[in-house]
Amino acid sequence: MPKPPFTISPRFDYHAHPDGEGDGWTEHMRLIGGRLYYFERGYTIQGYSTCRAYVRVPGTVVPVAPGPTVNWRLIHELHTE
């Protein structure tokens, strides 16, 4: 399995979701320079992968349910074969 194109510290937040057949995804969150970033990587057994990076932006949508509204802006996307 190839490494993602970014360095993430697993001490903040990390989730892996393998499906048992070689496909799955990983998720990371990291506080960098006072901004919260979310990284995800999906992969297949054939070697395809998609890496995305998002940054948290202030909520601008009226929440449907009680609680904070978190919006993410896509800042990077990479597809590999």
DSSP file (Angstrom, degrees, kcal/mol; ACC not computed):
  #  RESIDUE AA STRUCTURE BP1 BP2  ACC     N-H-->O    O-->H-N    N-H-->O    O-->H-N    TCO  KAPPA ALPHA  PHI   PSI    X-CA   Y-CA   Z-CA
    1    1 A M              0   0    0      0, 0.0    44,-0.0     0, 0.0    42,-0.0   0.000 360.0 360.0 360.0 121.6    0.0    0.0    0.0
    2    2 A P        -     0   0    0      0, 0.0    45,-0.0     0, 0.0     0, 0.0  -0.307 360.0-108.0 -68.5 152.4    1.6    3.3   -1.0
    3    3 A K        -     0   0    0      1,-0.1     0, 0.0     2,-0.0     0, 0.0  -0.495  36.1-104.0 -77.7 148.8    2.1    6.1    1.5
    4    4 A P        -     0   0    0      0, 0.0     2,-0.2     0, 0.0    -1,-0.1  -0.335  32.6-110.7 -67.4 157.1   -0.1    9.2    1.3
    5    5 A P  S    S+     0   0    0      0, 0.0     2,-0.3     0, 0.0    -2,-0.0   0.072  95.2  62.1 -81.8  28.5    1.6   12.3   -0.1
    6    6 A F  S    S-     0   0    0     -2,-0.2     2,-0.6     2,-0.0    33,-0.0  -0.989  81.6-117.8-148.4 153.8    1.6   14.1    3.3
    7    7 A T        -     0   0    0     -2,-0.3     2,-0.4     2,-0.0     0, 0.0  -0.835  34.3-177.0 -96.5 125.1    3.0   13.5    6.8
    8    8 A I        -     0   0    0     -2,-0.6    22,-0.1     4,-0.0    -2,-0.0  -0.951  24.4-134.5-123.6 139.9    0.4   13.0    9.5
    9    9 A S    >>  -     0   0    0     -2,-0.4     3,-1.3     1,-0.1     4,-0.6  -0.849  10.6-153.0 -91.4 120.5    1.0   12.5   13.2
   10   10 A P  T 34 S+     0   0    0      0, 0.0    -1,-0.1     0, 0.0     4,-0.1   0.579  82.7  82.0 -70.9  -6.2   -1.3    9.7   14.4
   11   11 A R  T 34 S+     0   0    0      1,-0.1     3,-0.1     2,-0.1    -2,-0.0   0.719  90.7  48.5 -73.3 -18.6   -1.4   11.2   17.9
   12   12 A F  T <4 S-     0   0    0     -3,-1.3     2,-0.3     1,-0.3    -1,-0.1   0.960 127.7 -33.5 -85.0 -58.0   -4.2   13.7   17.0
   13   13 A D     <  +     0   0    0     -4,-0.6    16,-1.0    16,-0.4     2,-0.3  -0.915  60.0 169.6-165.9 135.9   -6.8   11.5   15.2
   14   14 A Y  E     +A   28   0A   0     -2,-0.3     2,-0.4    14,-0.2    14,-0.2  -0.959   3.7 176.9-154.9 132.7   -6.6    8.5   13.0
   15   15 A H  E     -A   27   0A   0     12,-2.1    12,-2.6    -2,-0.3     2,-0.4  -0.999   7.5-167.0-136.1 136.7   -9.2    6.1   11.6
   16   16 A A  E     -A   26   0A   0     -2,-0.4    10,-0.2    10,-0.2    -2,-0.0  -0.978   3.2-172.2-122.7 139.0   -8.7    3.2    9.2
   17   17 A H  E     +A   25   0A   0      8,-3.0     8,-0.6    -2,-0.4     2,-0.2  -0.596  12.0 172.7-131.0  70.3  -11.6    1.4    7.5
   18   18 A P  E     -A   24   0A   0      0, 0.0     6,-0.2     0, 0.0    -2,-0.0  -0.518  25.4-149.5 -76.4 149.8  -10.3   -1.7    5.6
   19   19 A D        -     0   0    0      4,-2.7     5,-0.1    -2,-0.2    -2,-0.0   0.396  41.2-109.7-100.0   3.8  -13.0   -3.9    4.1
   20   20 A G  S    S+     0   0    0      3,-0.3     4,-0.1     1,-0.0     0, 0.0   0.317 107.9  75.5  88.8 -10.0  -11.0   -7.2    4.5
   21   21 A E  S    S-     0   0    0      2,-0.3    24,-0.1     0, 0.0     3,-0.1   0.276 119.6 -87.4-116.7   8.3  -10.4   -7.5    0.7
   22   22 A G  S    S+     0   0    0      1,-0.4     2,-0.3    22,-0.1     0, 0.0   0.301  97.3 103.6 105.0  -9.5   -7.8   -4.8    0.2
   23   23 A D        +     0   0    0     21,-0.2    -4,-2.7    22,-0.1    -1,-0.4  -0.696  41.5 101.7-100.6 158.2  -10.0   -1.8   -0.3
   24   24 A G  E     -AB  18  43A   0     19,-2.1    19,-2.7    -2,-0.3     2,-0.3  -0.989  50.4-107.2 164.4-164.5  -10.7    0.8    2.3
   25   25 A W  E     -AB  17  42A   0     -8,-0.6    -8,-3.0    -2,-0.3     2,-0.3  -0.989  11.0-146.1-154.2 159.0   -9.8    4.3    3.5
   26   26 A T  E     -AB  16  41A   0     15,-2.4    15,-2.3    -2,-0.3     2,-0.4  -0.930  11.8-160.2-124.6 152.5   -8.0    6.2    6.2
   27   27 A E  E     +AB  15  40A   0    -12,-2.6   -12,-2.1    -2,-0.3     2,-0.3  -0.990   9.0 179.5-134.1 141.4   -8.8    9.5    7.8
   28   28 A H  E     -AB  14  39A   0     11,-2.7    11,-3.1    -2,-0.4     2,-0.4  -0.987  10.6-162.4-138.2 146.9   -6.6   11.9    9.8
   29   29 A M  E     + B   0  38A   0    -16,-1.0   -16,-0.4    -2,-0.3     2,-0.3  -0.982  15.1 176.6-125.3 145.0   -7.2   15.3   11.5
   30   30 A R  E     - B   0  37A   0      7,-2.2     7,-2.7    -2,-0.4     2,-0.7  -0.987  28.8-136.4-150.4 136.4   -4.4   17.7   12.4
   31   31 A L  E     + B   0  36A   0     -2,-0.3     2,-0.5     5,-0.2     5,-0.2  -0.852  32.8 175.3 -91.9 114.4   -4.2   21.1   13.9
   32   32 A I  E >   - B   0  35A   0      3,-2.7     3,-1.8    -2,-0.7    -2,-0.1  -0.979  65.5 -17.8-126.8 119.2   -1.6   23.0   11.9
   33   33 A G  T 3  S-     0   0    0     -2,-0.5    -1,-0.1     1,-0.3     3,-0.1   0.827 126.6 -53.2  58.3  34.0   -0.8   26.7   12.5
   34   34 A G  T 3  S+     0   0    0      1,-0.2     2,-0.4     0, 0.0    -1,-0.3   0.480 118.1 106.0  81.5   2.0   -4.1   27.2   14.4
   35   35 A R  E <   -B   32   0A   0     -3,-1.8    -3,-2.7    20,-0.0     2,-0.5  -0.918  68.3-127.1-116.1 143.9   -6.2   25.7   11.5
   36   36 A L  E     -B   31   0A   0     -2,-0.4    20,-2.5    -5,-0.2     2,-0.3  -0.776  26.8-168.9 -93.1 126.4   -7.9   22.3   11.6
   37   37 A Y  E     -BC  30  55A   0     -7,-2.7    -7,-2.2    -2,-0.5     2,-0.4  -0.867   9.6-157.8-115.4 148.1   -7.2   20.1    8.6
   38   38 A Y  E     -BC  29  54A   0     16,-2.2    16,-2.7    -2,-0.3     2,-0.4  -0.996  10.2-170.7-126.7 126.7   -8.9   16.8    7.6
   39   39 A F  E     -BC  28  53A   0    -11,-3.1   -11,-2.7    -2,-0.4     2,-0.4  -0.945   4.2-178.8-119.0 137.3   -7.1   14.3    5.3
   40   40 A E  E     -BC  27  52A   0     12,-2.3    12,-2.7    -2,-0.4     2,-0.4  -0.990   7.5-170.8-135.1 148.0   -8.7   11.2    3.7
   41   41 A R  E     -BC  26  51A   0    -15,-2.3   -15,-2.4    -2,-0.4     2,-0.4  -0.965   2.9-167.9-139.7 120.3   -7.2    8.5    1.5
   42   42 A G  E     +BC  25  50A   0      8,-2.4     8,-2.3    -2,-0.4     2,-0.3  -0.841  14.6 179.4-103.2 144.8   -9.3    5.9   -0.3
   43   43 A Y  E     -BC  24  49A   0    -19,-2.7   -19,-2.1    -2,-0.4     2,-0.3  -0.980  16.5-149.8-146.2 156.4   -7.5    2.9   -1.8
   44   44 A T    >   -     0   0    0      4,-2.2     3,-1.6    -2,-0.3   -21,-0.2  -0.826  32.9-112.5-121.9 163.0   -8.3   -0.3   -3.8
   45   45 A I  T 3  S+     0   0    0     -2,-0.3   -22,-0.1     1,-0.3    -1,-0.1   0.761 115.3  64.7 -65.2 -24.5   -6.6   -3.7   -4.0
   46   46 A Q  T 3  S-     0   0    0      2,-0.1    -1,-0.3     1,-0.1   -23,-0.0   0.580 122.8-102.6 -75.7  -8.7   -5.7   -2.9   -7.6
   47   47 A G  S <  S+     0   0    0     -3,-1.6     2,-0.2     1,-0.3    -2,-0.1   0.450  75.7 137.0 103.5   0.8   -3.5    0.0   -6.4
   48   48 A Y        +     0   0    0     33,-0.1    -4,-2.2    31,-0.0    -1,-0.3  -0.559  27.2 175.8 -77.7 145.0   -5.8    3.0   -7.2
   49   49 A S  E     -CD  43  80A   0     31,-1.8    31,-2.8    -6,-0.2     2,-0.4  -0.996  23.3-156.2-148.7 154.6   -6.0    5.7   -4.5
   50   50 A T  E     -CD  42  79A   0     -8,-2.3    -8,-2.4    -2,-0.3     2,-0.4  -0.998  11.5-167.6-130.0 126.5   -7.5    9.1   -4.0
   51   51 A C  E     +CD  41  78A   0     27,-3.0    27,-2.6    -2,-0.4     2,-0.3  -0.954   8.8 179.3-116.3 133.2   -6.1   11.5   -1.5
   52   52 A R  E     -CD  40  77A   0    -12,-2.7   -12,-2.3    -2,-0.4     2,-0.4  -0.978  12.3-162.1-133.2 146.7   -8.0   14.6   -0.4
   53   53 A A  E     -CD  39  76A   0     23,-2.3    22,-3.1    -2,-0.3    23,-1.4  -0.996  11.5-176.7-128.1 135.5   -7.2   17.5    2.1
   54   54 A Y  E     -CD  38  74A   0    -16,-2.7   -16,-2.2    -2,-0.4     2,-0.4  -0.909  14.0-148.5-126.7 153.7   -9.7   19.8    3.5
   55   55 A V  E     -CD  37  73A   0     18,-2.1    18,-2.7    -2,-0.3     2,-0.3  -0.967  27.0-113.8-120.6 142.9   -9.5   22.8    5.8
   56   56 A R  E     - D   0  72A   0    -20,-2.5    16,-0.2    -2,-0.4   -20,-0.2  -0.568  34.5-171.5 -76.1 133.5  -12.2   23.8    8.3
   57   57 A V  E     - D   0  71A   0     14,-2.7    14,-1.1    -2,-0.3     3,-0.1  -0.887  35.8 -82.6-121.4 154.9  -14.0   27.0    7.5
   58   58 A P        -     0   0    0      0, 0.0     2,-0.1     0, 0.0    12,-0.1  -0.223  56.1 -96.6 -56.5 145.4  -16.5   28.9    9.7
   59   59 A G        +     0   0    0     10,-0.4    11,-0.1     1,-0.1    10,-0.0  -0.421  45.7 167.1 -66.4 133.1  -20.1   27.7    9.5
   60   60 A T        +     0   0    0     -2,-0.1     2,-0.4    -3,-0.1    -1,-0.1   0.360  52.4  85.9-123.6  -1.8  -22.3   29.6    7.1
   61   61 A V  S    S-     0   0    0      1,-0.0     8,-0.1     8,-0.0     3,-0.0  -0.829  84.7-113.2-105.3 139.4  -25.2   27.2    6.9
   62   62 A V        -     0   0    0     -2,-0.4    -2,-0.1     1,-0.1     2,-0.0  -0.585  43.1-116.7 -68.1 121.8  -28.1   27.3    9.4
   63   63 A P        -     0   0    0      0, 0.0    -1,-0.1     0, 0.0     4,-0.1  -0.324  15.5-153.6 -65.6 142.7  -27.8   24.0   11.3
   64   64 A V  S    S+     0   0    0      2,-0.1    -2,-0.0     1,-0.0     0, 0.0   0.836  83.3  34.4 -80.3 -36.7  -30.6   21.5   10.9
   65   65 A A  S    S-     0   0    0      1,-0.1    -1,-0.0     3,-0.1     0, 0.0  -0.801 102.1 -86.7-115.6 158.5  -29.9   19.9   14.3
   66   66 A P  S    S+     0   0    0      0, 0.0    -1,-0.1     0, 0.0    -2,-0.1  -0.274  86.5  59.8 -59.7 150.4  -28.6   21.5   17.5
   67   67 A G  S    S-     0   0    0     -4,-0.1    -2,-0.1     2,-0.0     2,-0.1  -0.504  92.6 -38.3 118.0 173.2  -24.8   21.7   17.8
   68   68 A P        -     0   0    0      0, 0.0     2,-0.5     0, 0.0    -3,-0.1  -0.354  49.6-132.7 -71.7 148.9  -22.0   23.3   15.9
   69   69 A T        -     0   0    0     -6,-0.1     2,-0.5    -2,-0.1   -10,-0.4  -0.900  21.3-166.4-100.0 124.9  -21.9   23.5   12.1
   70   70 A V        -     0   0    0     -2,-0.5     2,-0.4   -12,-0.1   -14,-0.0  -0.957   3.4-171.6-115.9 123.7  -18.6   22.4   10.6
   71   71 A N  E     -D   57   0A   0    -14,-1.1   -14,-2.7    -2,-0.5     2,-0.4  -0.914   6.3-156.8-112.9 141.6  -17.9   23.2    7.0
   72   72 A W  E     -D   56   0A   0     -2,-0.4     2,-0.5   -16,-0.2   -16,-0.2  -0.950   3.1-152.7-119.2 137.6  -14.8   21.8    5.1
   73   73 A R  E     -D   55   0A   0    -18,-2.7   -18,-2.1    -2,-0.4     2,-0.3  -0.948  21.9-125.4-110.4 125.1  -13.3   23.3    2.0
   74   74 A L  E     +D   54   0A   0     -2,-0.5   -20,-0.3   -20,-0.2     3,-0.1  -0.528  36.1 166.6 -68.0 125.2  -11.4   21.0   -0.3
   75   75 A I  E     +     0   0A   0    -22,-3.1     2,-0.3     1,-0.3   -21,-0.2   0.535  62.1  21.4-117.6 -12.4   -7.9   22.3   -0.8
   76   76 A H  E     +D   53   0A   0    -23,-1.4   -23,-2.3     2,-0.0    -1,-0.3  -0.966  54.3 177.1-157.6 139.0   -6.1   19.3   -2.5
   77   77 A E  E     +D   52   0A   0     -2,-0.3     2,-0.4   -25,-0.2   -25,-0.2  -0.978   5.2 178.6-144.8 132.3   -7.1   16.2   -4.4
   78   78 A L  E     -D   51   0A   0    -27,-2.6   -27,-3.0    -2,-0.3     2,-0.4  -0.997   9.2-164.9-137.2 129.0   -4.8   13.6   -6.0
   79   79 A H  E     -D   50   0A   0     -2,-0.4     2,-0.3   -29,-0.2   -29,-0.2  -0.952  13.8-175.3-113.3 132.8   -5.7   10.4   -7.8
   80   80 A T  E      D   49   0A   0    -31,-2.8   -31,-1.8    -2,-0.4    -2,-0.0  -0.888 360.0 360.0-125.8 157.7   -3.1    7.7   -8.4
   81   81 A E              0   0    0     -2,-0.3   -33,-0.1   -33,-0.2    -1,-0.1   0.319 360.0 360.0-124.9 360.0   -3.0    4.5  -10.3
